[in-house]
């Protein structure tokens, strides 16, 4: 009993001692810019590995009070500056500190995502990571969606828009495009959730779809990290062959100023979209009618965000409402979104992050492209406007897609003991789309004279699970390392149902059940599961020599029965040469790196099933028939990438990044048809026999020309070169798109234009034109994917708070097929009314083929130089040969412009307003191109088909003007 009391007394004495020896520590001071001697409001000031922290106020001042009996580390951090750390003891006075932060001009010390739950400073990353500060860009200009936000910002990543429709589809083309399989798209993660990146097409409206990434609100995005190939993204496993895009949304911060817990930010945008290309008589005879269908589409947006926090919790909440009209009357998008992000710190060892977003999006698509109901087709194809469908009927058509979508994730970081870190995450991306397509009664549409209704329900659910354990350790006084093991699971379910009925009795009843004639109905369901286990080991010698090695083993439900899993290795190495004495001190960074990695593309959903049977009715009753023939040995396509790079930072003046990469795709999946005698002809059979190679370079140059208290000028330039070549198809025939223009063929780049070419005009013995002279076979005509791309941006600050931002981008060695012009010549000529292209009609007049102007005197004599010249031009406009309309489409675009002024320095302090910014921005201001069409950045068949770079009555991208105001309380 006495021993028990002695133990209790000992515990009490120890607790009393801890209270007695714990001291109250007071820290105060000011945070200032080291060069400009100006205060930095909003700097984070905290005690390392504790929950104690605050933020500097509008004058840069801060104050901390806490109790401790141990030494501690004071940390001061600010976005765009190098962190400051100071070792402290509780018995010293730390009042009235002056903490000077050095600007991290080129963001070398900024943390970037380099893998699953892996982050490190860019200056010690062993792979190429492109980091886009989205929050800075949205403070300079305004963006409709994700595609606009990243266009021209990342070397080696081209954003290919398919249409000028608001909310329209787009595709990424990363480096040299990976292998031969898949859709060449990277994996997209938002706050740890693998999200759906598809183009919903549904009824089609001629070819264009609705991008599911249009649901992302740019105002909610803080940063975007691009891992551009297997060398960097191997740890993500299968489907990462075209890289990984990691989107991080905004999170809560401690509001500046003692006692202030909340920061309120409101932004209002108003403006319009307008026609960027005006048609003239040189384009089409009906140019006045064409220009008349366009409108100024109004747009407005309200964004309200609230963020703040304490040492125990941080939060970010936003509400956004964007209403935008396109440049055609039947195109608009209404997007409403709400986001709530919460960071909770239950203890010094645990952090829990909750991310949640909900979006309601309505998108009305116009009919255009490959159909007879579009405004462009009815005003361009013939010199008689509205020959196919009356204008009132065209604009009465309604195609409306309603989408509601939820993103949510929970992430936990836990450090149970020193050096051990546990990470777990679960996320969901759930979307529901309903499409309503209506041909109203009373307009006499072709095929639907009494009207028609189409309804489709499309539901998808993505679940992402991630778990890993990391242990940090020392291998000596200067050598640190970590080892990580983990697992990742991805599950995707998709349900689709659609129905169409037609022939209604009146315009007053539009319920789909009232349709007299049933056209079709069907449904589909798919369920895909992928899983991977991985291990990663990294060593770091004094931040000078860095190396990482990893291995991932993947499983997937679509793999063949005899190929249930696959391995992907990766390794990277970097050396900081600036840490050596032989490098001048003026180099803040001089790093060489090399990385190797492998990834792949999964087979199709049914490729691994040897024989898939389905039930089918017949006159003799229901029976089983073969639906698909697969290959139980099918494996994913494998892409190997080797990447080398150099990164340089010279003083605070210049930064340079140079990358060179090579890729090799193996085991590409190519389909072969069985011989009819086998009886197994339901589908082609997939085999791993294809190969393709690619290579390229990427450069990024940043310049800080000057920086003073009242002015600053930064320039950023990117350049990328890529090439790829199909090496082997296993003996299979070339693979063409549905319109026989783009090809996958051995010896050519992917998606090349490959057709017979017109060499010139042929003449008979009398010098009379008798037709075009052709190549004997198909020839390579160029590629719809440019070899050279680049951009240049400038950011100028003058008069202290006046900002000017401009960005231009360009592409070279680009070809586009102008099918719009081909059909504008063909249809009128075939109908005997003359084409809608003046130049073509004039040539027929000169050659005496047809007299369109009623003046026979302008016919040229056979054999004369003038006649031969006209014949050569006419042969090159012959609509029977597609090659005549594959055009050079190199372009230079003045893409973005933003001007803004911050009134914060002249606002009365008692107003309670921290910032008041007024701005103007514009997009697609100027286009210089060789292409004769309206826009070289379109594709009539959407953003996921095999058809690439084909312009067929496709809506041009609009010019956009915005006026905006931002108020921060």
Buried (B, 14 or more C-beta within 10 A) or exposed (E): EEEEEEEEEEEEEEEEEEEEEBBEBEBBBBBBBBBBEEBBBBBBBBBEEBBBBBBBBBEBBBBBEBEBBEEBEBBBBBBBBBBBEEEBEBEEEBEEBEBBBBBBBBBBBBBBBBBBBBEBBBBBBBBBBBBBBBBBBBBBBBBBBBBBBBBBBBBBBBBBBBBBBBBBBBBBBBBBBBBBBBBBBBBBBBBBBBBBBBBBBBBBBBBBBBBBBBBBBBBBBBBBBBBBBBBBBBBBBBBBBBBBBBBBBBBBBBBBBBEBEEBBBBBBBBBBBBBBBEBEEEBBBBBEBBBEBBBBBEBBBBBBBBBBBBBEBBBBBBBBBBBBBBBBBBBBBBBBBBBBBBBBBEEEBBBBBBBBBBBBBBBBBBBBBBBBBBBBBBBBBBBBBBBBBBBEBBBBBBBBBBBBBBBBBBBBBBBEEEEBBBBBBBBBBBBBBBBBBBBBBBBEBEEBBBBBBBBBBBBBBBBBBBBBBBEBEEEEEEEBBBBBBBBBBBBBBBBBBBBBBBBBEEEEEBEBEBBEEEBEEEEEEEEBBBBBBBBBBBBBBEEBBBBBBBBBBBBBBBBBEEBEEBEBBBBBBBBBBBBEEEEEEEBBBBBBBBBBBBBBBBBBBBBBBBEEEEEEEEEEEEEEEBBBBBBBBBBBBBBBBBBBBBBBBBEBBBBBBBBBBBBBBBBBBBBBBBEEEEEBEBBBBBBBBBBBBBBBBBBBBBBBEEBEEEEBBBBBBBBBBBBBBBBBBBEBEBBBBEBEBBBBBBEBBBBBBBBBBBBEBBBEEEEBBEBBEBEEEBBBBBBBBBBBBBBBBBBBBEEBBBBBBBBBBBBBBBBBBBBBBBBBBBBBBEEEBBBBBBBBBBBBBBBBBEEBEEEEEEBBEBBEEEBBBBBBBBBBBBBEBBBBBBBBBBBBBBBBBBBBBBEBEEBEEEEEBBBBBBBBBBBBBEBEBEBBBBBBBBBBBBBBBBBBBBBBBBBBBBBBBBBBBBBBB
